[in-house]
Amino acid sequence: MTSNHRQPPAWLEQARNDPAAVFAGPEDVARNDALTMNEKVEVLRAWELEALELAEAETEGMPGSANGLLQRILATLTELTGGSGKGGPASG
């Protein structure tokens, strides 16, 4: 009997907690062959939350570039999920 249970990458938890520490950009998450589709979406959703927090800080006068990053994250999610990845970070 063969097992289809795969071991997730050792760095996956770090990627969920701090995607920018593991990936240069959201597109790199989508291109990573070590992650399943669900893992890619999880990492991108975590990154989306970070970008939303940064965007909120920017509106309060703190410098940053979250808006461009947020657009890239959302575009990557849409590309990965065929549009079903739309919605708030808490959805899915």
N, C-alpha and C positions, 0 to 999 in steps of 0.2 A: 504494500500500500504506500503510495507516494503522497507526500504532504505538499499542498500548495501554499502552506503558511510561509510567508516571506518575512524576513527580519527587516524592519525599517532601518534606514541609515542611522548611525549613531548620532549624527548631528541634527536629526529631525526636530528634537525638542528645542534645541537652541534656535533653529529656524522659525519655529512657531512663536517663540518668545521674543526674538530679535531678528527678523528676516534680513535686515540690512547688514547684520554681522556675518551672514552666511552667503548672501547673494548680492551681486552688484546692482541688480535691477529686477523688476517683476518679470521681465521677459526671460531672465535666466532661470526663474522658477519654472516657467512653462516648458523650457527646453531641457530641464533636468530629467534624465532617464532613470535616476535612482528613486524617484518619487512616483507614487500612484496618482491618478487623477484626483482622488479625494484629498490626498496629502498636499498636492499642489494648491487646491482650492483652500484648504485650511491655512496654509502659509500665506497665501495672497489675502485671505480675509483678515488674518492677524496684521498684515502690513497695511491693509485698508484702515483698520482701526487706528493704527499709529499715525497714518497720514491725515485722517480726520481730526485727530487730536492736535497735530501740528497745524493744520489749516485753521482750527479754532484759535490756537495761540497766535497765529499770524493776524487774525482779525482783531486781536487784543493788542496789537502793536509789536509783537515779537517777530524778529526776522526769520525767514525760512523759505523753502521752495516746495511746500507740501502740495500745492494745487497741481503742479505739473506731474508730480509723482502719483498723486491720487488718480489723475486721468489715465496715466500709464497702467496703474494697477487695475482700474475698472476695464480698460480696453483689453488687457491680458485675460482677466476673468471672463469677459464676454467671448473672446476668441477661444478659450479653453472649453467653455461650457456651451457654446453655441447659443449664447444669449440667456440661458437659464441661470447664469450666475448673477443676474441683476438683482438688485434689492439691497437692503441695508446689511451691514456687517453681521448682524445677529441672525439674519435669515439663513436657513440651510443648516 
